[in-house]
Amino acid sequence: MPFKTIIEPFRIKTVEPIRHTTRTEREQALKEAGYNLFLLKAKDVLIDLLTDSGTGAMSSAQWAGMMQGDESYAGADSFYRFEAAACEITGFKHIIPTHQGRAAERILFGSTLKPGHIVPNNTHFDTTRANVEYRQATALDIPIAEGRQPQLQHPFKGNIDLAALEQVITENPGQVPLAMITVTNNSGGGQPVSMANIRAANEICHRHDVPLFLDACRFAENAWFIKTREEGYADRTPLEIAQEMFSYVAGCTMSAKKDGLANIGGFLALNDDDLAQRCKNMLILTEGFPTYGGLAGYDLEAIAVGLHEVLDEDYLRYRIRSVAYLGDILTREGIPIVQPPGGHAIYIDAKAMLPHIPQSEYPAWALSLVLYLEGGIRSVEIGSVMFGQQPDGSEKPAAMELVRLAFPRRVYTQSHVDYLAEVLVYVNKLRDRIRGVAIVDAPSILRHFTARLAPAYNELIGG
Ligand SMILES: Cc1ncc(COP(=O)(O)O)c(C=O)c1O
Protein backbone atom coordinates (compact mmCIF):
# COMPACT_ATOMS: atom_id res chain seq x y z
CA MET A 1 0.00 0.00 0.00
CA PRO A 2 1.37 3.48 -0.85
CA PHE A 3 -0.27 4.97 2.30
CA LYS A 4 1.35 5.10 5.73
CA THR A 5 -1.53 6.19 7.98
CA ILE A 6 -2.79 3.38 10.19
CA ILE A 7 -6.51 3.94 10.68
CA GLU A 8 -8.93 2.61 13.27
CA PRO A 9 -10.03 -0.59 11.47
CA PHE A 10 -13.71 -0.10 12.29
CA ARG A 11 -16.49 2.40 11.83
CA ILE A 12 -18.66 3.51 14.71
CA LYS A 13 -22.22 2.21 14.90
CA THR A 14 -23.17 3.12 18.46
CA VAL A 15 -21.89 6.09 20.40
CA GLU A 16 -21.76 6.90 24.08
CA PRO A 17 -21.48 10.62 24.87
CA ILE A 18 -18.67 11.78 27.11
CA ARG A 19 -19.02 14.95 29.11
CA HIS A 20 -16.78 17.97 29.43
CA THR A 21 -16.62 19.41 32.94
CA THR A 22 -15.09 22.68 34.09
CA ARG A 23 -11.88 22.83 36.07
CA THR A 24 -13.90 24.10 39.06
CA GLU A 25 -16.24 21.10 38.80
CA ARG A 26 -13.26 18.75 38.67
CA GLU A 27 -11.69 20.45 41.66
CA GLN A 28 -14.90 19.82 43.58
CA ALA A 29 -15.16 16.21 42.31
CA LEU A 30 -11.61 15.52 43.49
CA LYS A 31 -12.37 16.93 46.92
CA GLU A 32 -15.51 14.79 47.23
CA ALA A 33 -13.57 11.70 46.09
CA GLY A 34 -10.94 12.22 48.81
CA TYR A 35 -8.35 12.88 46.11
CA ASN A 36 -8.65 9.26 44.99
CA LEU A 37 -9.45 8.72 41.28
CA PHE A 38 -10.99 5.31 42.04
CA LEU A 39 -13.68 7.14 44.00
CA LEU A 40 -14.71 9.51 41.19
CA LYS A 41 -18.02 9.04 39.43
CA ALA A 42 -17.29 7.81 35.89
CA LYS A 43 -19.63 10.46 34.49
CA ASP A 44 -17.20 13.13 35.74
CA VAL A 45 -14.34 11.66 33.68
CA LEU A 46 -13.74 12.79 30.10
CA ILE A 47 -11.22 10.15 28.98
CA ASP A 48 -11.04 7.09 31.18
CA LEU A 49 -7.69 5.28 31.09
CA LEU A 50 -7.99 3.68 34.52
CA THR A 51 -7.80 0.20 32.97
CA ASP A 52 -7.99 -1.75 29.72
CA SER A 53 -9.80 -4.58 31.51
CA GLY A 54 -13.43 -5.14 30.55
CA THR A 55 -13.67 -1.59 29.23
CA GLY A 56 -13.43 -2.33 25.50
CA ALA A 57 -16.11 -1.85 22.84
CA MET A 58 -17.70 -4.99 21.48
CA SER A 59 -18.23 -5.45 17.76
CA SER A 60 -21.57 -5.84 15.98
CA ALA A 61 -20.65 -9.52 15.49
CA GLN A 62 -20.20 -9.93 19.24
CA TRP A 63 -23.56 -8.29 19.97
CA ALA A 64 -25.16 -10.50 17.33
CA GLY A 65 -23.48 -13.52 18.90
CA MET A 66 -24.94 -12.58 22.26
CA MET A 67 -28.44 -12.96 20.85
CA GLN A 68 -27.60 -16.62 20.25
CA GLY A 69 -26.73 -17.10 23.92
CA ASP A 70 -27.94 -20.50 25.03
CA GLU A 71 -28.75 -20.17 28.72
CA SER A 72 -29.12 -23.90 29.41
CA TYR A 73 -27.58 -24.78 32.75
CA ALA A 74 -25.53 -27.65 31.34
CA GLY A 75 -24.14 -28.44 27.89
CA ALA A 76 -25.24 -25.15 26.28
CA ASP A 77 -24.33 -24.58 22.61
CA SER A 78 -22.67 -21.34 23.70
CA PHE A 79 -20.19 -23.31 25.78
CA TYR A 80 -19.19 -25.47 22.82
CA ARG A 81 -18.65 -22.41 20.62
CA PHE A 82 -16.56 -20.81 23.39
CA GLU A 83 -14.61 -24.03 23.95
CA ALA A 84 -13.89 -24.42 20.22
CA ALA A 85 -12.58 -20.84 19.96
CA ALA A 86 -10.32 -21.17 23.02
CA CYS A 87 -9.18 -24.63 21.94
CA GLU A 88 -8.27 -23.55 18.40
CA ILE A 89 -5.89 -20.92 19.81
CA THR A 90 -4.46 -22.70 22.85
CA GLY A 91 -4.70 -26.34 21.79
CA PHE A 92 -5.50 -27.39 25.37
CA LYS A 93 -7.72 -30.35 26.09
CA HIS A 94 -9.64 -28.85 29.01
CA ILE A 95 -11.16 -25.36 28.73
CA ILE A 96 -12.72 -24.30 32.02
CA PRO A 97 -14.75 -21.04 31.91
CA THR A 98 -14.53 -18.61 34.85
CA HIS A 99 -16.13 -15.25 35.58
CA GLN A 100 -12.77 -13.47 35.18
CA GLY A 101 -9.02 -14.08 35.29
CA ARG A 102 -8.54 -14.07 39.05
CA ALA A 103 -11.08 -16.88 39.46
CA ALA A 104 -8.96 -19.02 37.11
CA GLU A 105 -5.93 -18.14 39.25
CA ARG A 106 -7.68 -18.99 42.50
CA ILE A 107 -8.83 -22.36 41.16
CA LEU A 108 -5.43 -23.26 39.69
CA PHE A 109 -3.49 -22.28 42.81
CA GLY A 110 -6.14 -23.78 45.10
CA SER A 111 -5.56 -27.10 43.31
CA THR A 112 -1.75 -27.02 43.18
CA LEU A 113 -0.17 -24.91 45.96
CA LYS A 114 0.67 -25.73 49.55
CA PRO A 115 2.22 -23.51 52.26
CA GLY A 116 5.93 -22.95 51.58
CA HIS A 117 5.68 -23.49 47.82
CA ILE A 118 7.30 -21.01 45.42
CA VAL A 119 5.85 -19.77 42.12
CA PRO A 120 8.36 -18.04 39.82
CA ASN A 121 6.92 -15.64 37.22
CA ASN A 122 8.41 -12.82 35.11
CA THR A 123 6.20 -10.49 37.19
CA HIS A 124 3.03 -11.45 39.03
CA PHE A 125 0.04 -9.23 38.47
CA ASP A 126 -1.42 -8.08 41.84
CA THR A 127 -4.33 -10.56 41.84
CA THR A 128 -1.99 -13.39 40.81
CA ARG A 129 0.39 -12.49 43.63
CA ALA A 130 -2.48 -12.21 46.11
CA ASN A 131 -3.86 -15.62 45.09
CA VAL A 132 -0.42 -17.27 45.46
CA GLU A 133 0.11 -15.62 48.86
CA TYR A 134 -3.38 -16.61 49.96
CA ARG A 135 -2.15 -20.22 49.73
CA GLN A 136 0.82 -19.21 51.97
CA ALA A 137 3.17 -19.70 49.05
CA THR A 138 5.78 -17.24 47.71
CA ALA A 139 5.19 -15.29 44.49
CA LEU A 140 8.68 -14.74 43.11
CA ASP A 141 9.20 -12.08 40.40
CA ILE A 142 12.21 -12.80 38.16
CA PRO A 143 12.09 -10.54 35.09
CA ILE A 144 15.33 -9.99 33.16
CA ALA A 145 17.42 -7.14 34.60
CA GLU A 146 16.54 -4.86 31.64
CA GLY A 147 12.88 -5.15 32.63
CA ARG A 148 13.51 -3.17 35.81
CA GLN A 149 15.00 -0.10 34.09
CA PRO A 150 12.22 2.19 32.81
CA GLN A 151 14.22 4.21 30.26
CA LEU A 152 16.15 1.30 28.76
CA GLN A 153 15.24 0.11 25.24
CA HIS A 154 14.90 -3.67 24.75
CA PRO A 155 12.53 -5.50 22.37
CA PHE A 156 11.42 -8.11 24.91
CA LYS A 157 11.66 -6.48 28.31
CA GLY A 158 8.99 -8.84 29.61
CA ASN A 159 11.29 -11.89 29.36
CA ILE A 160 11.75 -14.11 32.39
CA ASP A 161 15.32 -14.47 33.75
CA LEU A 162 16.15 -18.02 32.64
CA ALA A 163 19.16 -18.46 34.92
CA ALA A 164 17.10 -17.35 37.93
CA LEU A 165 14.31 -19.75 36.90
CA GLU A 166 16.70 -22.70 36.72
CA GLN A 167 18.28 -21.67 40.03
CA VAL A 168 15.02 -21.40 41.98
CA ILE A 169 13.87 -24.79 40.73
CA THR A 170 17.17 -26.58 41.47
CA GLU A 171 17.64 -24.95 44.87
CA ASN A 172 14.11 -25.78 46.01
CA PRO A 173 13.45 -29.38 44.96
CA GLY A 174 9.80 -30.34 45.28
CA GLN A 175 8.84 -26.81 46.31
CA VAL A 176 8.06 -25.35 42.87
CA PRO A 177 4.84 -27.03 41.72
CA LEU A 178 4.46 -24.71 38.72
CA ALA A 179 6.07 -21.71 37.03
CA MET A 180 4.34 -18.88 35.14
CA ILE A 181 5.07 -16.34 32.43
CA THR A 182 2.78 -13.31 32.08
CA VAL A 183 2.23 -12.16 28.49
CA THR A 184 2.51 -9.29 28.10
CA ASN A 185 4.08 -8.33 31.41
CA ASN A 186 1.47 -5.89 32.76
CA SER A 187 3.15 -4.94 36.06
CA GLY A 188 6.45 -4.60 34.19
CA GLY A 189 5.10 -1.98 31.75
CA GLY A 190 3.04 -4.11 29.33
CA GLN A 191 6.28 -5.44 27.88
CA PRO A 192 6.31 -8.51 25.60
CA VAL A 193 7.99 -11.89 26.05
CA SER A 194 9.83 -13.46 23.11
CA MET A 195 9.07 -16.89 21.68
CA ALA A 196 12.69 -17.87 22.32
CA ASN A 197 12.23 -17.01 26.01
CA ILE A 198 9.00 -19.02 26.34
CA ARG A 199 10.63 -21.96 24.54
CA ALA A 200 13.75 -21.85 26.73
CA ALA A 201 11.70 -21.50 29.94
CA ASN A 202 9.72 -24.56 28.88
CA GLU A 203 12.93 -26.54 28.32
CA ILE A 204 14.11 -25.72 31.84
CA CYS A 205 10.73 -26.52 33.40
CA HIS A 206 10.36 -29.71 31.37
CA ARG A 207 13.80 -30.94 32.47
CA HIS A 208 12.75 -30.51 36.11
CA ASP A 209 9.22 -31.81 35.62
CA VAL A 210 7.68 -28.46 36.59
CA PRO A 211 4.59 -27.46 34.56
CA LEU A 212 4.86 -24.01 32.98
CA PHE A 213 1.69 -21.90 32.68
CA LEU A 214 1.02 -18.69 30.78
CA ASP A 215 -0.93 -15.81 32.30
CA ALA A 216 -2.34 -15.21 28.84
CA CYS A 217 -4.49 -12.06 29.32
CA ARG A 218 -2.74 -10.20 26.49
CA PHE A 219 -1.59 -13.15 24.36
CA ALA A 220 -2.61 -11.52 21.06
CA GLU A 221 -0.72 -8.29 21.77
CA ASN A 222 2.29 -10.42 22.70
CA ALA A 223 1.94 -12.39 19.44
CA TRP A 224 1.99 -9.13 17.48
CA PHE A 225 5.24 -8.03 19.16
CA ILE A 226 6.78 -11.41 18.28
CA LYS A 227 5.65 -11.00 14.67
CA THR A 228 7.13 -7.53 14.35
CA ARG A 229 10.25 -7.87 16.52
CA GLU A 230 11.47 -11.48 16.55
CA GLU A 231 13.40 -12.97 13.68
CA GLY A 232 11.58 -15.67 11.74
CA TYR A 233 8.02 -14.63 12.59
CA ALA A 234 7.28 -11.79 10.14
CA ASP A 235 5.42 -14.10 7.75
CA ARG A 236 3.48 -16.01 10.38
CA THR A 237 -0.10 -15.07 11.28
CA PRO A 238 -0.90 -13.89 14.84
CA LEU A 239 -2.97 -17.08 15.25
CA GLU A 240 -0.01 -19.30 14.29
CA ILE A 241 2.26 -17.38 16.63
CA ALA A 242 -0.23 -17.64 19.50
CA GLN A 243 -0.60 -21.37 18.83
CA GLU A 244 3.17 -21.79 19.03
CA MET A 245 3.32 -19.79 22.29
CA PHE A 246 0.72 -22.08 23.86
CA SER A 247 2.38 -25.23 22.47
CA TYR A 248 5.30 -24.73 24.89
CA VAL A 249 3.22 -24.63 28.08
CA ALA A 250 1.10 -26.98 30.15
CA GLY A 251 -1.82 -24.57 30.56
CA CYS A 252 -2.91 -20.98 31.00
CA THR A 253 -5.05 -18.62 33.01
CA MET A 254 -6.89 -16.03 30.98
CA SER A 255 -8.88 -12.87 31.61
CA ALA A 256 -11.15 -12.47 28.58
CA LYS A 257 -11.65 -8.84 29.70
CA LYS A 258 -8.43 -8.06 27.85
CA ASP A 259 -7.63 -10.03 24.69
CA GLY A 260 -11.01 -11.79 24.77
CA LEU A 261 -12.45 -8.37 23.79
CA ALA A 262 -15.29 -9.00 26.25
CA ASN A 263 -16.60 -7.00 29.19
CA ILE A 264 -16.46 -9.99 31.53
CA GLY A 265 -15.15 -13.57 31.56
CA GLY A 266 -12.06 -15.72 31.58
CA PHE A 267 -10.88 -19.30 31.56
CA LEU A 268 -8.39 -21.82 32.84
CA ALA A 269 -7.05 -24.20 30.19
CA LEU A 270 -4.78 -27.21 30.58
CA ASN A 271 -3.99 -30.73 29.41
CA ASP A 272 -3.54 -32.70 32.64
CA ASP A 273 -6.72 -34.79 33.13
CA ASP A 274 -6.30 -35.27 36.84
CA LEU A 275 -5.59 -31.59 37.59
CA ALA A 276 -8.47 -30.57 35.32
CA GLN A 277 -10.84 -32.76 37.31
CA ARG A 278 -9.72 -31.21 40.60
CA CYS A 279 -10.10 -27.72 39.13
CA LYS A 280 -13.58 -28.51 37.83
CA ASN A 281 -14.61 -29.75 41.26
CA MET A 282 -13.49 -26.46 42.75
CA LEU A 283 -15.21 -24.54 39.96
CA ILE A 284 -18.53 -26.16 40.81
CA LEU A 285 -18.08 -25.13 44.43
CA THR A 286 -17.80 -21.39 43.79
CA GLU A 287 -18.24 -20.48 40.10
CA GLY A 288 -20.76 -22.84 38.58
CA PHE A 289 -21.13 -25.90 36.39
CA PRO A 290 -18.11 -26.55 34.10
CA THR A 291 -20.02 -25.54 30.95
CA TYR A 292 -20.72 -22.00 32.17
CA GLY A 293 -18.34 -21.27 35.09
CA GLY A 294 -20.16 -18.21 36.42
CA LEU A 295 -20.87 -16.70 33.00
CA ALA A 296 -24.12 -16.27 31.10
CA GLY A 297 -24.42 -18.11 27.78
CA TYR A 298 -24.31 -14.72 26.04
CA ASP A 299 -20.99 -13.90 27.73
CA LEU A 300 -19.51 -17.13 26.35
CA GLU A 301 -20.70 -16.10 22.87
CA ALA A 302 -19.10 -12.65 23.16
CA ILE A 303 -15.78 -14.23 24.14
CA ALA A 304 -15.93 -16.84 21.35
CA VAL A 305 -16.24 -14.05 18.76
CA GLY A 306 -13.77 -11.77 20.58
CA LEU A 307 -11.02 -14.41 20.63
CA HIS A 308 -11.29 -14.60 16.88
CA GLU A 309 -11.41 -10.82 16.27
CA VAL A 310 -8.45 -10.04 18.54
CA LEU A 311 -6.08 -11.95 16.24
CA ASP A 312 -7.01 -9.87 13.19
CA GLU A 313 -3.83 -8.25 11.80
CA ASP A 314 -5.47 -4.88 11.05
CA TYR A 315 -6.80 -4.73 14.59
CA LEU A 316 -3.45 -5.62 16.19
CA ARG A 317 -1.49 -3.22 13.96
CA TYR A 318 -3.86 -0.39 14.95
CA ARG A 319 -3.91 -1.41 18.62
CA ILE A 320 -0.15 -1.49 19.14
CA ARG A 321 0.40 1.59 16.97
CA SER A 322 -2.18 3.70 18.83
CA VAL A 323 -0.29 3.18 22.11
CA ALA A 324 3.09 3.78 20.43
CA TYR A 325 1.69 6.95 18.78
CA LEU A 326 1.17 8.56 22.19
CA GLY A 327 4.56 7.21 23.31
CA ASP A 328 6.26 8.87 20.32
CA ILE A 329 4.73 12.28 21.10
CA LEU A 330 5.65 12.10 24.78
CA THR A 331 9.20 10.99 24.00
CA ARG A 332 9.56 13.86 21.51
CA GLU A 333 8.33 16.28 24.19
CA GLY A 334 10.83 14.97 26.72
CA ILE A 335 8.22 13.40 29.03
CA PRO A 336 9.84 10.36 30.67
CA ILE A 337 7.96 7.10 30.03
CA VAL A 338 8.74 3.41 30.33
CA GLN A 339 10.50 2.57 27.06
CA PRO A 340 9.59 1.20 24.63
CA PRO A 341 5.80 1.71 24.92
CA GLY A 342 3.98 -1.46 25.98
CA GLY A 343 1.06 -3.16 24.28
CA HIS A 344 -1.87 -1.80 26.27
CA ALA A 345 -0.60 1.25 28.14
CA ILE A 346 1.85 4.11 28.47
CA TYR A 347 3.56 4.37 31.84
CA ILE A 348 4.83 7.84 32.83
CA ASP A 349 7.92 7.79 35.04
CA ALA A 350 6.78 10.27 37.71
CA LYS A 351 9.96 9.92 39.75
CA ALA A 352 11.93 11.26 36.79
CA MET A 353 9.34 13.90 35.88
CA LEU A 354 8.81 15.29 39.40
CA PRO A 355 12.18 14.89 41.16
CA HIS A 356 11.25 17.63 43.64
CA ILE A 357 8.48 15.45 45.18
CA PRO A 358 9.88 12.86 47.61
CA GLN A 359 8.44 9.34 47.39
CA SER A 360 6.93 9.88 50.82
CA GLU A 361 4.65 12.45 49.14
CA TYR A 362 3.60 10.08 46.34
CA PRO A 363 4.69 11.83 43.11
CA ALA A 364 2.82 9.46 40.75
CA TRP A 365 -0.41 9.83 42.70
CA ALA A 366 0.00 13.62 42.66
CA LEU A 367 0.60 13.60 38.90
CA SER A 368 -2.47 11.46 38.26
CA LEU A 369 -4.59 13.98 40.20
CA VAL A 370 -3.25 16.89 38.15
CA LEU A 371 -3.99 15.05 34.87
CA TYR A 372 -7.58 14.80 36.01
CA LEU A 373 -7.75 18.35 37.33
CA GLU A 374 -6.37 19.92 34.16
CA GLY A 375 -7.72 17.60 31.47
CA GLY A 376 -10.43 15.33 32.91
CA ILE A 377 -8.22 12.27 32.32
CA ARG A 378 -8.36 9.32 34.67
CA SER A 379 -5.19 7.23 34.99
CA VAL A 380 -3.89 5.00 37.75
CA GLU A 381 -0.93 5.31 40.08
CA ILE A 382 1.42 2.32 40.17
CA GLY A 383 3.76 3.49 42.88
CA SER A 384 4.11 3.92 46.61
CA VAL A 385 0.40 4.34 47.41
CA MET A 386 -0.28 1.02 45.67
CA PHE A 387 2.80 -0.90 46.86
CA GLY A 388 4.39 1.11 49.72
CA GLN A 389 2.48 -0.37 52.64
CA GLN A 390 4.19 -3.47 54.10
CA PRO A 391 2.35 -6.38 55.77
CA ASP A 392 3.63 -5.16 59.19
CA GLY A 393 2.13 -1.71 58.58
CA SER A 394 5.44 0.02 57.89
CA GLU A 395 6.08 2.05 54.76
CA LYS A 396 8.68 1.25 52.08
CA PRO A 397 8.94 3.31 48.87
CA ALA A 398 8.02 1.37 45.70
CA ALA A 399 10.76 0.57 43.18
CA MET A 400 9.13 2.84 40.59
CA GLU A 401 6.60 5.70 40.67
CA LEU A 402 4.52 5.24 37.53
CA VAL A 403 1.28 6.69 36.19
CA ARG A 404 -0.35 4.15 33.87
CA LEU A 405 -2.54 5.31 31.01
CA ALA A 406 -4.28 2.09 29.93
CA PHE A 407 -6.08 2.07 26.59
CA PRO A 408 -9.52 0.43 26.47
CA ARG A 409 -9.80 -1.60 23.23
CA ARG A 410 -11.57 0.01 20.23
CA VAL A 411 -12.94 2.86 22.37
CA TYR A 412 -10.98 6.04 21.72
CA THR A 413 -9.94 7.53 18.39
CA GLN A 414 -6.79 9.34 17.33
CA SER A 415 -8.25 12.75 18.23
CA HIS A 416 -8.83 11.53 21.78
CA VAL A 417 -5.16 10.56 21.87
CA ASP A 418 -4.13 13.94 20.42
CA TYR A 419 -6.12 15.67 23.15
CA LEU A 420 -4.48 13.42 25.73
CA ALA A 421 -1.03 14.32 24.42
CA GLU A 422 -1.91 18.01 24.59
CA VAL A 423 -2.96 17.69 28.24
CA LEU A 424 0.23 15.80 29.10
CA VAL A 425 2.43 18.38 27.41
CA TYR A 426 0.56 21.16 29.24
CA VAL A 427 0.92 19.40 32.60
CA ASN A 428 4.61 18.75 31.92
CA LYS A 429 5.10 22.52 31.62
CA LEU A 430 3.55 22.91 35.10
CA ARG A 431 5.67 20.14 36.58
CA ASP A 432 7.81 22.32 38.86
CA ARG A 433 4.63 23.63 40.50
CA ILE A 434 3.04 20.23 41.15
CA ARG A 435 2.91 19.44 44.88
CA GLY A 436 2.88 16.12 46.70
CA VAL A 437 -0.01 14.50 48.57
CA ALA A 438 -0.51 12.91 51.97
CA ILE A 439 -2.64 9.94 53.04
CA VAL A 440 -5.40 11.01 55.42
CA ASP A 441 -7.13 7.70 55.93
CA ALA A 442 -6.46 4.22 54.49
CA PRO A 443 -7.49 0.61 55.05
CA SER A 444 -4.79 -1.90 56.01
CA ILE A 445 -4.85 -3.87 52.73
CA LEU A 446 -5.11 -2.81 49.07
CA ARG A 447 -5.32 0.76 50.30
CA HIS A 448 -5.16 2.46 46.89
CA PHE A 449 -8.75 1.51 46.08
CA THR A 450 -10.38 3.34 48.96
CA ALA A 451 -7.79 5.55 50.70
CA ARG A 452 -8.53 9.24 51.22
CA LEU A 453 -5.74 11.69 50.53
CA ALA A 454 -5.16 15.44 50.57
CA PRO A 455 -2.72 17.85 48.95
CA ALA A 456 0.37 17.98 51.17
CA TYR A 457 0.51 21.79 51.06
CA ASN A 458 -3.12 22.87 50.71
CA GLU A 459 -3.10 22.76 46.93
CA LEU A 460 -2.16 20.39 44.09
CA ILE A 461 -0.44 23.10 42.08
CA GLY A 462 1.52 25.79 43.88
CA GLY A 463 2.19 29.32 42.64
C1 LIG B 1 -1.60 -9.84 33.82
C2 LIG B 1 -2.93 -9.98 34.50
N1 LIG B 1 -3.25 -11.14 35.10
C3 LIG B 1 -4.43 -11.32 35.71
C4 LIG B 1 -5.38 -10.31 35.74
C5 LIG B 1 -6.69 -10.55 36.46
O1 LIG B 1 -7.75 -10.60 35.58
P1 LIG B 1 -9.23 -10.18 36.06
O2 LIG B 1 -9.20 -8.71 36.31
O3 LIG B 1 -10.10 -10.57 34.93
O4 LIG B 1 -9.53 -10.95 37.30
C6 LIG B 1 -5.10 -9.08 35.14
C7 LIG B 1 -6.08 -7.98 35.19
O5 LIG B 1 -5.81 -6.82 34.96
C8 LIG B 1 -3.84 -8.91 34.49
O6 LIG B 1 -3.50 -7.75 33.89
The ligand as a MOL file (V3000), in Angstrom:
LIG
                    3D

  0  0  0     0  0            999 V3000
M  V30 BEGIN CTAB
M  V30 COUNTS 16 16 0 0 0
M  V30 BEGIN ATOM
M  V30 1 C -1.5980 -9.8360 33.8230 0
M  V30 2 C -2.9300 -9.9770 34.4980 0
M  V30 3 N -3.2480 -11.1390 35.0970 0
M  V30 4 C -4.4340 -11.3200 35.7060 0
M  V30 5 C -5.3760 -10.3090 35.7410 0
M  V30 6 C -6.6870 -10.5520 36.4640 0
M  V30 7 O -7.7540 -10.5970 35.5850 0
M  V30 8 P -9.2270 -10.1800 36.0640 0
M  V30 9 O -9.2050 -8.7050 36.3060 0
M  V30 10 O -10.1050 -10.5720 34.9260 0
M  V30 11 O -9.5310 -10.9450 37.2980 0
M  V30 12 C -5.0960 -9.0820 35.1440 0
M  V30 13 C -6.0830 -7.9800 35.1920 0
M  V30 14 O -5.8090 -6.8180 34.9610 0
M  V30 15 C -3.8350 -8.9150 34.4930 0
M  V30 16 O -3.5000 -7.7530 33.8900 0
M  V30 END ATOM
M  V30 BEGIN BOND
M  V30 1 1 1 2
M  V30 2 1 2 3
M  V30 3 2 2 15
M  V30 4 2 3 4
M  V30 5 1 4 5
M  V30 6 1 5 6
M  V30 7 2 5 12
M  V30 8 1 6 7
M  V30 9 1 7 8
M  V30 10 2 8 9
M  V30 11 1 8 10
M  V30 12 1 8 11
M  V30 13 1 12 13
M  V30 14 1 12 15
M  V30 15 2 13 14
M  V30 16 1 15 16
M  V30 END BOND
M  V30 END CTAB
M  END
